[in-house]
């Protein structure tokens, strides 16, 4: 139990500082209070890789997210992840992914074999069900907002106030999201509300195809972690690759004060 708590604390420390300071074994030894040798053995036992390898792969994985979901220059991504130079970043990125940053940015799907997500020890990996949804036309009201990276959908009060106002008169609300790459470190997210007591006079086309279906019951405070789990843990674990087109989400308010969240993630490719 104590060992797991220690590793989880170290994982969080790495995650919290990955863009602010150069995290290395010496800093983690001072942070944990353990000897260098014991800390390395403990980390390898629970994580299956050395501390140095884990830190490198977390930096590369964070860089991959920024390359895919923003228009930040390659040099800006390199500087943000504290690489010595763009050349060093390119070399390290290609070593771990098999692609240069520019090649990766142009790829249709956004995962690679060594992708390393942030998750605590023994964290549940959600298993999706695959389903087919037909294409359709629909009317919706658009709602746009910004979200800082790293993120997966918003847990902001503005978004939740909007959703709760819809749920006052509806049993559930159906939403679609799409991320627009931007020139800063914010994500510009288009959100379409399919139902609600609103003047919906804008028409859209929903792209059909194969979707990964996830669901969970919980509160607003659980939502962000759950969506992070879906996109950065479950999809890569099952070799599923999501398209950057509108997804589908249904939120139902339950009588006990919790919500039922149902996610349909559009898939592009299966290895």
Secondary structure as GFF3:
##gff-version 3
##sequence-region A 1 271
A	DSSP	alpha_helix	2	17	.	.	.	ID=ss1
A	DSSP	alpha_helix	25	32	.	.	.	ID=ss2
A	DSSP	alpha_helix	36	47	.	.	.	ID=ss3
A	DSSP	alpha_helix	51	69	.	.	.	ID=ss4
A	DSSP	alpha_helix	74	80	.	.	.	ID=ss5
A	DSSP	alpha_helix	86	97	.	.	.	ID=ss6
A	DSSP	alpha_helix	101	105	.	.	.	ID=ss7
A	DSSP	beta_strand	129	133	.	.	.	ID=ss8
A	DSSP	beta_strand	136	148	.	.	.	ID=ss9
A	DSSP	alpha_helix	157	167	.	.	.	ID=ss10
A	DSSP	beta_strand	172	180	.	.	.	ID=ss11
A	DSSP	beta_strand	186	193	.	.	.	ID=ss12
A	DSSP	beta_strand	202	206	.	.	.	ID=ss13
A	DSSP	beta_strand	209	218	.	.	.	ID=ss14
A	DSSP	alpha_helix	220	229	.	.	.	ID=ss15
A	DSSP	pi_helix	230	234	.	.	.	ID=ss16
A	DSSP	alpha_helix	235	237	.	.	.	ID=ss17
A	DSSP	beta_strand	240	242	.	.	.	ID=ss18
A	DSSP	beta_strand	248	253	.	.	.	ID=ss19
A	DSSP	beta_strand	259	270	.	.	.	ID=ss20
###
